[in-house]
Amino acid sequence: MWSLKSGCLRMTQRVALKHSLGVNIPQQFSWPYSEQYFSYRDVCDNLYLHEVPPNTFTGMTKGYVTMYLYNNGIREIHNYAFNGTKIDKLVLKNNQNLREIHRDAFKGATGPGVLDVSATALTELPSQGLESVLVLSAQSAYALKSLPLKGLRSLREAHLTYNSHCCSLLNPHRLQRVIGDSADSALMDTTPLLSEADFDEDYSFQHLNYYYPELDMCETQPIICTPEEDAFNPCEDIAGFGFLRVAIWVINILAIAGNLMVLLVCITSRNKLTVPRFLICHLAFADLCIGVYLLVIATVDLRTRGHYSQHAIEWQTGPGCSAAGFLSMFGGELSVYTLSTLTLERWHTITNALHVERQLVLTQAAGIMAAGWLICLGMGMLPLVGVSSYTKVSMCLPMDIETPLAQAFIIIVLLLNVSAFIVVCVCYVLIYLAIKNPELPERSADTRIAKRMAVLIFTDFLCMAPISFFAISAAFKFPLITVTNAKILLVLFFPINSCANPFLYAIFTKAFRKDTFQLLTAMGCCKNKASIYRMKAYCSEKAIKSHVDINNKGSHKAVCLATITHKDCHPTKEGGLHLNKGEMQNS
């Protein structure tokens, strides 16, 4: 016969303690004794019940008991709380304030065989006392980020909150360890010990029983576990592939070293801060953020190699993943924004070479970059406040498109990146057309410029095209590749610009080499090399000035200044410059 009372379903033969107004279950509470082999105890719907003290259920029954302790205000279950009991099933679900079950809470008890801690605030399960659990239910237990895998050696069925927990339980290495530990411990407990007296001359080994039922555990039985792995969280390490683990280290070291070198030289340079130098500093900082992001991901992958699923939830929902995701989003978008601004500035400067007043000045560039910083900071912060999320995948990238707002955010970001790539390509084509003089035959300088621009466009294409194509298809909920394969794009293509930019825009340029040697000169190294670069710079400035004078005055008297060769400038022994004034006067 079943009866329903105050929302607590119970059998008429159960002994129920309901709606008591006490704060705790009293220690050594006198429970009605039961001789039944199976009995039930209900303590439910009591928000004033805060603790379960030691020895609470001692002397309650002689046989196995099913305990329903749900919908209470329980916050803590102390050591030895279930001492002296044989628990068949323990239901603790919907105790939303339950945060801790002490390590020895099940000390002195047998069981439980079924444990339900769904919808609780537990952060961990006790490492001891769960060896007999066959069925575990921990649904909607969002604070439970890891499981005591060694303690759940008998588990056959689990219904959990996170699919990574199922990956941990189904890990072949874990199953082998559990089976080995279980068989060893069982044999240690059941193997009879023979004394020396047993080994007499007439002892016959034919009476020994060589069959151990415990060895049947070596036959692996599949564990039923939900939820299963999904497309965003497969049961694998962060890197996924071995070669990616090597590549991610190589790429992040190159990105960090190259961009740190650019920032160091630009900041310590004694030359005047120009607009291109100012923009390159911002570009190096943005690409440095990508390098740091890759370093964080590579470090976590190295530390969790082979058992990432045990740490997946702790990592993906923790501050480390959010910080790494912010760096990737902010750094990536700031890099795209700065690269577009730098390309537009070069195009504008070349097309207005004879109109100095129209060229971009430092204050204008600072205003443009300030706006870019605000935009990129906002884009990086949005996933932290609920617009998409960095916790969806192990790489900590904003791949959550469950809501229309998150989907729109991802699509807008991708379209902006594609638009920036188109702007960069168009500007470089216009720059080449502006530099090349159709009235003159093709020169080797034009070929070098064309090759350099082709390299810049090609690296941008490699970085943008594959990721944008597959990301846009996924954003419209038509994914063409899995997350496992997408990691190849994210590791090999996404950071290409961050590695290439410091070399293509700074380190491989003559101006950067000049600044580098000047920095080394200040440190007492490469003084002769630095003086040569100063000599070349001085001669180039004089040549440019003479060309301007020719255009302004319409005179041809200063043509020779435009063709000053390096022979006209000689470094002095002291590291200075000496210009052959006699040759200039003869000109």
Secondary structure, 3 states (H helix, E strand, C coil): CEEEECCEEEECCCEECCCCCCCECCCCCCCCCECCCEEEEECCCCCCCCEECCCCCCCCECCEEEEECCCCCCCEECCCCCCCCEEEEEECCCCCCCCEECCCCCCCCECCCEEECCCCCCCCCCCCCCCCCCEEECCCCCCCCCCCCCCCCCCCEEECCCHHHHHHHCCHHHHHHHHHHHHHHHHHHHCCCCCHHHCCCCCCHHHCCCCCHHHHHHCCCCCEEECCCCCCCCCCCCCCCHHHHHHHHHHHHHHHHHHHHHHHHHHHCCCCCCHHHHHHHHHHHHHHHHHHHHHHHHHHHHHCCCCHHHCHHHHHCCHHHHHHHHHHHHHHHHHHHHHHHHHHHHHHHHHCCCCHHHCCCHHHHHHHHHHHHHHHHHHHHHHHHCCCCCCCCCCCCCCCCCCHHHHHHHHHHHHHHHHHHHHHHHHHHHHHHHHCCCCCCCCHHHHHHHHHHHHHHHHHHHHHHHHHHHHHHHHCCCCCCCHHHHHHHHHHCCCHHHHHHHHHHHHCCHHHHHHHHHHHHHCCCCHHHHHHHHHHHHHHHHHHHHHHHHHHHCCCCCHHHHCCCHHHEEECCCCCEEECHHHHHHC
